Amino acid sequence: MDPRHSPYAPGAGTRPPALTGRERELERFSILVDRLADGRSAEALLFAGSRGMGKTVLLRECDRRAREAGWFTAFEEVHRDLALRDLMALCARDVLLEMSASKRFGERIRKALGVLKAFTSVGAFGVTLTIDAEALPGTADSGVLQRDLRTLFREIGQIARSDGTGVVFLLDELHALQGTDDMAVLDAVIHGMAQEALPVTAVGAGVFGGAAYRDPGDVVGPSTYAGRLYRVVRLRPLPPADAARALEEPATSAGVTYDGAALDLAVEFAEGSPYVLQLLGEEAWAAAAGPRIGAEDARVALVQVTDRLDGEFYPRLVHELGPAAIAVIGAFTTAGPDGATPAELARVSGRPLGEVHHCLADLVRRDLVRRAYVADEYRPGYALATRGLGAYVRRAGLVDLATTAPPPGPPLDG
């Protein structure tokens, strides 16, 4: 069938035609907005998950729904080379200019722009902003970021509350701030808005491994709110029924159907990855003569998608990893892709047990590996968080376990 008419959307952050399996996460956002609108406190949201789980898609859907509710929003991608003061100034300017354009806030917007002008007058500012207002001295110009940002947010929140609306700052790639003072400052300021019952909040998305978005031992910065501020919503692979809907619904709307065998092959291959499902749909559409996608079309799509993942997706996940970490990833294909202990991974990879423990901690932080149980024995262990990654490092020749693994021996403790 003509690829020009394909309903699938495999681009990074692009909304799929059927946003399936994420109803609970979106309801959590609706609760957040409704509670703030009623003057109640609410935890900020953080969508966490490995690459390809649809974090950016959810963030943009939250943006759309907030605007439908009459709220003001600003969407920015966080970069390590963009300081928090610069980032939030950009967000605040976007919101205030949109408020100003609505013509219903009057001189209150002029004052808020003056506070923003004062905020941008402090320190080394990395971006240039044109703000048509006089700086309001003594407001957000103390030079203490946490205090100044809270003053700016308070001004915006009071304006929004007076009009029965609110503000959501949507921050993608928020993990770029992990472990920095900026993250701690953002924690404290958003917490302060909740304490004052102001309708200003943040929704973030990022690659945060482990049980929470911050290591409990991380004491960087002045915030004591880590782990209590955000409602961490960890995105897991889609269940098979939702994965099948993600493929079938767009095709049905275009007058195309799937054979049961084709659908089973695609769902099994994707392992619940929303991104991989969109790739499969696109390639199966191109392979089929139509108007029915059969098992052979699905098999052709599996080959094409594997080539695309090997060329476009997996290399970005492993390019910063050292040989030991890559060897541990490759060991999952032998030791147990659905759960393996550090000792088993050490035996297969040929790496010392202590080194394997160190690699696993780093891989969990990157959300390439998750904690799991060895399925048949309920022993605590680890599993790959990204489908197909172990097979890729073997297929790409990044590790050759046949030559690095030692001969079989007695079980190791670990």
C-alpha positions in Angstrom: 0.0 0.0 0.0 1.1 3.6 -0.6 3.3 4.8 2.3 1.9 8.3 1.7 -1.5 7.1 3.2 0.0 5.2 6.2 -1.8 6.3 9.4 1.1 5.4 11.6 3.4 8.0 13.2 6.7 6.5 14.4 8.5 9.8 14.9 10.0 10.6 18.3 7.4 12.4 20.4 4.8 12.2 17.7 1.3 11.4 18.9 0.2 8.0 17.6 -3.2 7.9 15.9 -4.5 5.6 18.6 -3.1 6.6 22.1 -3.9 3.3 23.8 -3.1 1.9 27.2 -2.3 5.3 28.8 -5.8 6.2 30.1 -4.8 5.8 33.8 -1.8 8.2 33.4 -3.9 10.8 31.6 -6.6 10.5 34.3 -3.9 11.3 36.9 -3.1 14.5 35.0 -6.8 15.4 35.0 -7.0 14.9 38.8 -3.9 17.2 39.2 -5.6 20.0 37.1 -9.0 19.6 38.8 -7.5 19.7 42.3 -5.5 22.9 41.6 -8.5 24.5 40.0 -10.5 23.8 43.2 -7.8 25.5 45.3 -6.5 22.1 46.7 -2.9 20.9 46.8 -1.7 18.3 44.4 1.5 16.5 43.6 3.3 17.5 40.4 3.6 14.7 37.9 6.7 13.1 36.5 6.4 10.6 33.6 9.4 8.3 33.9 10.5 5.4 31.6 12.9 4.1 29.1 13.3 5.4 25.5 10.3 4.6 23.3 7.8 4.3 26.1 5.9 7.4 24.9 6.9 10.0 27.6 7.0 13.0 25.3 3.7 11.9 23.6 2.0 11.9 27.0 3.5 15.3 27.9 2.1 16.8 24.7 -1.2 15.3 25.4 -1.3 16.8 28.8 -0.4 20.2 27.1 -3.4 19.8 24.8 -5.8 18.8 27.6 -4.7 21.7 29.8 -5.3 24.1 27.0 -8.7 22.6 26.4 -9.5 23.3 30.1 -8.6 26.9 29.6 -5.2 26.8 31.3 -2.0 28.5 30.1 1.0 26.2 29.3 4.6 26.4 28.3 6.4 23.4 26.8 10.3 23.3 26.9 12.9 20.7 26.5 15.6 20.7 29.2 19.2 20.9 28.1 22.3 20.6 30.3 23.7 23.8 28.8 20.6 25.8 29.6 20.4 27.0 33.2 17.2 26.7 35.1 16.9 30.5 35.4 17.1 30.8 31.6 14.7 27.9 31.0 12.0 29.2 33.4 12.3 32.7 32.1 11.5 31.5 28.6 8.5 29.6 30.0 7.2 32.5 32.1 7.6 34.9 29.1 5.5 32.6 26.9 2.8 32.3 29.5 2.7 36.0 30.3 2.6 37.1 26.6 -0.2 34.7 26.0 -2.1 36.1 29.0 -1.4 39.6 27.7 -2.8 38.7 24.3 -6.1 37.7 25.9 -6.8 41.3 26.9 -8.6 40.4 30.1 -5.8 40.7 32.7 -5.1 44.5 32.3 -2.3 46.1 34.3 -1.7 42.9 36.3 0.2 41.6 33.3 2.3 44.7 33.1 3.4 44.2 36.8 4.1 40.5 36.2 6.3 41.4 33.2 8.1 43.8 35.4 8.8 41.0 37.8 10.1 38.9 35.0 12.3 41.7 33.8 13.8 41.9 37.3 14.3 38.2 37.3 16.2 38.3 34.0 18.4 41.2 35.2 20.2 39.0 37.8 23.4 37.1 37.1 24.8 35.8 33.8 21.8 35.2 31.6 22.4 32.8 28.7 19.5 33.9 26.5 18.2 37.2 25.2 14.6 38.1 26.0 12.7 41.2 24.8 10.4 42.2 27.6 8.2 45.3 27.0 8.1 46.5 30.6 10.2 48.2 33.2 11.9 46.0 35.8 10.2 46.0 39.1 13.0 46.5 41.6 13.0 44.5 44.8 10.9 41.6 43.5 12.7 38.7 41.8 16.2 40.3 41.8 17.8 39.0 45.0 20.2 36.8 43.1 19.0 33.7 45.1 17.4 31.6 42.4 15.0 29.7 44.6 13.6 32.9 46.2 13.5 34.8 42.9 11.8 31.9 41.0 9.2 31.5 43.7 8.4 35.2 43.5 8.0 35.0 39.8 5.8 31.9 40.0 3.7 33.5 42.8 3.0 36.5 40.6 1.9 34.3 37.7 -0.2 32.1 40.0 -2.0 35.0 41.6 -3.0 36.3 38.1 -4.2 32.9 37.0 -6.2 32.3 40.2 -7.9 35.7 39.9 -9.3 34.5 36.5 -10.2 31.0 37.5 -7.5 29.4 35.4 -4.0 28.0 36.0 -0.5 27.4 34.5 1.3 24.2 33.7 5.0 24.1 32.8 5.7 21.0 30.8 9.4 20.0 30.9 10.7 17.3 28.7 14.0 15.5 29.2 13.9 16.6 32.8 16.6 14.0 33.7 19.1 16.5 32.3 18.7 18.3 35.7 19.1 15.1 37.8 21.7 15.4 40.6 22.0 19.2 40.2 21.2 22.2 42.4 18.7 23.3 39.7 16.6 20.2 40.2 16.5 20.9 43.9 15.5 24.5 43.4 12.7 23.4 41.0 11.5 20.9 43.7 11.3 23.6 46.3 9.5 26.2 44.2 6.8 23.9 42.9 6.3 22.6 46.4 5.9 26.2 47.5 3.2 26.8 45.0 1.3 23.8 46.3 1.7 25.2 49.9 0.1 28.5 48.8 -2.7 26.7 46.9 -1.7 28.6 43.7 -2.7 26.9 40.4 0.9 26.7 39.1 2.6 23.3 38.6 5.0 21.3 36.5 4.7 18.1 34.6 8.0 16.5 33.7 9.2 13.6 31.6 12.5 11.9 31.6 14.6 8.8 31.8 14.7 8.1 35.5 15.7 4.6 36.5 15.1 2.9 39.9 12.1 3.3 42.2 12.0 7.1 42.2 13.3 10.1 40.2 16.1 10.7 42.7 18.4 8.4 44.6 17.5 8.6 48.3 21.1 9.2 49.1 21.3 12.3 46.9 21.4 15.3 49.2 22.5 17.9 46.5 21.0 21.3 46.9 18.7 22.9 49.5 15.6 20.9 48.8 14.2 18.5 51.4 11.2 17.7 49.2 12.8 15.0 47.0 10.6 12.0 46.7 7.6 13.7 48.2 6.9 16.4 45.5 6.4 14.5 42.3 3.9 11.7 41.7 6.2 9.5 39.7 4.3 7.7 36.9 6.5 5.0 35.5 5.5 4.0 32.0 5.6 0.2 31.4 5.2 -1.7 28.1 1.7 -1.8 26.8 -0.3 -5.0 27.6 -0.9 -7.2 24.5 -4.6 -6.1 24.1 -3.6 -2.4 24.1 -0.7 -3.1 21.7 -3.0 -4.8 19.3 -5.4 -1.8 19.4 -2.6 0.6 18.7 -2.1 -1.3 15.4 -5.6 -2.2 14.5 -7.5 1.0 15.2 -5.6 3.3 12.7 -5.7 0.6 10.0 -9.5 0.0 10.5 -10.1 3.7 10.2 -8.4 3.5 6.8 -10.4 0.5 5.6 -7.5 -2.0 6.3 -7.5 -5.1 8.5 -5.0 -7.4 10.0 -4.9 -11.2 9.9 -4.9 -12.7 13.4 -1.5 -14.3 12.7 0.0 -11.0 11.5 -1.3 -9.2 14.6 0.1 -11.9 16.9 3.6 -11.7 15.2 3.7 -7.9 15.5 2.5 -7.7 19.1 4.9 -10.4 20.2 7.9 -8.7 18.5 7.1 -5.2 19.9 7.0 -6.4 23.5 4.7 -3.5 24.4 7.0 -0.7 23.0 4.7 2.1 21.6 7.5 3.3 19.4 8.2 -0.1 17.9 4.5 -0.7 17.3 4.4 2.5 15.2 7.4 1.3 13.2 5.8 -2.1 12.7 2.5 -0.5 11.5 4.3 1.7 9.0 6.4 -1.1 7.6 3.6 -3.6 7.5 1.4 -1.1 5.7 4.2 -0.6 3.1 4.7 -4.3 2.6 1.0 -5.3 2.1 -0.8 -5.1 -1.2 -3.9 -4.3 0.9 -6.6 -4.1 2.1 -5.5 -6.9 4.4 -2.2 -7.2 6.2 -1.2 -10.8 6.4 1.4 -12.9 8.2 4.0 -12.6 5.4 3.6 -8.8 5.4 4.3 -8.8 9.1 7.4 -11.0 8.7 8.7 -8.5 6.1 8.0 -5.7 8.6 9.9 -7.4 11.4 13.0 -7.5 9.2 12.7 -3.9 8.2 12.0 -2.7 11.7 15.0 -4.6 13.1 17.2 -2.9 10.5 15.7 0.5 11.5 16.2 0.0 15.2 19.8 -1.2 14.6 20.5 1.9 12.6 18.5 4.6 14.3 17.6 3.6 17.9 19.8 1.2 19.7 23.1 2.9 18.9 22.0 6.0 20.7 21.3 4.0 23.8 24.7 2.4 24.1 27.1 5.0 22.6 28.2 6.3 26.1 28.6 2.8 27.6 31.9 1.1 28.3 32.8 -2.4 27.3 31.9 -3.9 30.7 28.4 -2.4 30.6 27.8 -3.6 27.1 29.0 -7.1 28.1 26.5 -7.1 30.9 23.7 -6.1 28.5 24.7 -8.9 26.1 24.8 -11.4 28.9 21.1 -11.1 29.4 20.5 -13.0 26.1 22.1 -16.0 27.7 21.6 -15.6 31.4 17.9 -14.7 31.2 16.3 -11.8 29.4 13.3 -11.9 31.8 15.4 -12.0 34.9 19.0 -12.8 35.9 21.1 -12.4 39.0 24.3 -10.5 39.1 26.2 -13.8 39.6 24.6 -15.3 36.5 25.5 -12.1 34.5 29.1 -12.2 35.8 29.5 -15.9 34.7 28.1 -15.3 31.2 29.9 -12.0 30.6 33.2 -13.1 32.1 33.4 -9.9 34.2 34.1 -9.8 38.0 31.1 -9.8 40.2 31.9 -6.4 41.7 32.3 -4.8 38.3 28.9 -6.3 37.3 27.2 -4.8 40.3 28.7 -1.4 39.4 27.5 -1.7 35.8 24.0 -2.7 36.8 23.7 0.3 39.1 24.6 2.6 36.2 22.3 0.8 33.8 19.4 1.1 36.2 20.1 4.8 36.5 19.9 5.1 32.7 16.7 3.0 32.7 18.3 0.4 30.4 18.0 -2.2 33.1 15.3 -2.6 35.8 15.1 -4.6 39.0 13.2 -7.9 38.6 12.7 -11.3 39.9 14.1 -14.5 38.3 10.7 -15.8 37.1 10.9 -19.5 38.1 12.7 -19.1 41.4 11.6 -15.7 42.7 15.2 -14.6 43.3 15.9 -10.9 43.1 17.7 -9.9 40.0 17.6 -7.7 37.0 16.0 -7.6 33.5 16.5 -5.4 30.4 14.1 -2.4 30.3 14.4 -1.9 26.6 13.2 -4.7 24.3 15.8 -6.2 22.0 18.8 -4.4 23.4 20.7 -7.5 24.4 20.2 -9.1 21.1 21.3 -5.9 19.4 24.7 -5.7 21.1 25.3 -9.4 20.1 24.0 -8.8 16.6 26.1 -5.7 16.1 29.3 -7.5 17.2 29.8 -5.2 20.2 30.4 -8.1 22.5 31.3 -11.8 21.8 30.3 -13.7 24.9 31.5 -17.0 23.4 35.1 -15.9 23.8 34.8 -13.9 27.0 32.7 -16.2 29.2 34.8 -18.6 31.4 34.0 -22.4 31.5 31.0 -23.4 33.5 31.7 -23.6 37.2 29.9 -23.8 40.6 27.2 -21.1 41.2 28.4 -17.7 42.5 26.8 -15.9 45.3 25.1 -12.6 44.3 
